[in-house]
Each structure stands twice: as structure tokens, then as C-alpha cells.
Amino acid sequence: MKQFIKLTTLTGGFIVVNLTFLSPVKAEVCNNYTVRDLQDNSVNLRANPNGRIVRALRNGSQVTSTGAESNGWLPVKVGTSGSRGWMDSSRLTQNVDYVVFDPDDSFVNVLEKPNGKIIVRVPNGTTIPEPMNYIRDWAVVPQLNGVIQGRSIRQPDCLQ
């Protein structure tokens, strides 16, 4: 999460603080996909929908949507190579990461166990895989080797 603070001085010595919270995470999280074809080991990247094959991408390759789906075809950019083209959207799985956020602070505490010692603080907007296990209202986050209060984890806006 990015936080911008705008200070404006008014007559009489009053200062007005205007906080604006932006969520760049939404676009990043909601547009990431993994190539996955259960009948083959790769999927074709095409110049346009159902057009000339640009290259084949192996299952597990990462792509990012660059626009809206059209008749089952999604415009994408390939991982770090930057290749662009169109892919059959039925052969893509949306990566579903969750976002950590504490509205009362700029970070979220990760504890060793529920009500335990803080082991690390992660910035608001940090993405994590969907938690699969909970201990009461604490989400177990193996990637961070700890737990986070369940209320501090939410789905990205595009999944709500």
C-alpha cells in the first residue's frame, strides 16, 4: 500500500492533513495467471485471438493480463520476457493471493503463535497465499513462519 500525505497550511495556523490510501496491489494480484492445460504440457501464445502462434508456454509459466477478455481469449504479457499476445482463458488459472492490512497501522504483526511474540512486521498490502489453516481467529501463514489475526487478511477487491 502506498500512503500519500498532503499538508496544507491554512490561515490561523491550522494544518489540514489529507490522507489518501491507494491500492496498487489490486491490479497486480487480480491480473496474474498461471498457464495450465491438463491435456498437454504447454499452451500457445497467439498474435491475436485464434491467430498465428507466437510461442508455446509450458504449464506453470506466469502471465499477466493486459486487458479485458474477449470471446474466451485474454491479452497477456509473459513473465519477465515481456512477450505479448493472446491466450485461451480456459487454459489459465488466476493466481489468488490475499492481502494483509491493518487499518490502524502501516504494518501487520506476524506472531510465532496466537497471542505470542511478534517475529516480524509486514507492510500493509503484502500479499500471501490463501490461508488454509486457522487456530481460532488466527490464520496460519507458513510462508511467514507464523500467524496473523484473521481480521487482517482479506481477499483482493477483484474476488469480492
N, C-alpha and C positions, 0 to 999 in steps of 0.2 A: 504494500500500500504506500502511496505517496501522500504526503501531507503538505499542503501549501498554507503558509500563514501570511496574511496581508494585514499590515499595520497602517492605520490611518489616524492621523492626529487631527482632532477637532479643536475648535476654539474653546477656551476654558480649561485646557489641559487634559481633557478626556481622551483616552485612546480606545479605539474600537478594534477588536480582534475578530477577523473573519476567517474561520477555519473551513477549508474545503477538502473533503476526502475523495480521492479518486481511486478507482479500482482497475488498474491495468491488468490485473490477474484474470479478470473475466475473459477478455479476448484470448489471452494465452491459453487458459485452461480449456475453454469451450471449443477451440478450433484445432486441437491436437488429436490426431488419429494414428492408429496402428494398422498396417496392412495385414490382412488376414483372409486367406482363401483356404477353406477346409478341403477342397478338391485338388488343390495344386500348391506348389511351393513358392509361387510368385504371382503378382498381379501387374497388368500392363498399365503404364502411364501413357496417355494418348495426347496428341497435339490438340484435339478438340473432342467433344463427346462422340464416341464410337468411331473416331478418326484414326489417322496414322499412328502406329505405335512408336513412341519416343524411346522407351526403355522398359525393362521389366524390373519390378521391385520385389525383393524377397519378403516373405512373411516376416513380420517383426519390424520392418522398416517404419520409420516415423515420418509422417507428413503433416502439414498444416494447411487447413482450409484457407483459401484466399478470396472466397466469395460464396454466393448462395448456390445451393444445389439446384440443378435443372434437369428434370426428367430422369432422375436417378444417377446423374453424373455430378461430381463435385470437383471444382477447380482447386488444385493443390500446389504447394511448394514442397519439395523433397528435402527433409532433414537439413544437413549442413551443405549439401551440394548446390542447393538453390534451384535445381531443375524445376520447371513449372509445366503443368499440363492438367489433364482431366482424368479422374479415376471413377470406376463403377462404385458408387457409395455403398452397395451391399457387400463389398469386399473390404470395407473399412470399419474399424471398431473405435468409437470415441473413447479417448482416454479420460477417465473420470477421476480427477483429483479433487479433494476437498480443500477448503481454505480455513486457516486458523485466524481468529480475530477476537480481540478483547476491546470492546468499545470504551473501556475506562483507562486504557493504556496503549502504548505503541508496540507492545510485545505480548506474547503469551508464555506463561511459565510451563516448562516441562518438568514434571516431578518424577523421582525414582519409583514412587508408588503412591496410591491415593493418600492425600494429606501428608505426604513425605517431604523430603528435602528437594529443593529446586536443583536440577542438574544442568539446565540450560534455559536460556530465554530465546525464543524465536520471534522475528519481526512479524507484525500483523501482515497478512497477505501471503504468508508462506503456504505453499501447497503441500499436501500429504495425500497418500493413497487413502481410499475409503477405509475407515477403521472397521475391522471385522469383530473385534472383541471389546467388551466393556466390563469394567468392575464397578458395579453400581452406576453412578453417573460420570465415571471416568473412562475415557477412551484410551485403549492401549495402542500406542504408536511405535511399533518395532523399529522403524527407520530412525527414530529419535531416542530409542532405548529408554522409553518412559511412558508416562501417562499425561493426558491433558483433560481438563474439565470438558465434558461433553458439550456444554453450552458455548464453548469457544471454538467449536468446529461447525462449519456449515457447508452445504453444497454450493457450488458456483451458481450464480444467478441464472445461467442458461439451463440448468437442470431443475429449476423450481417451477 
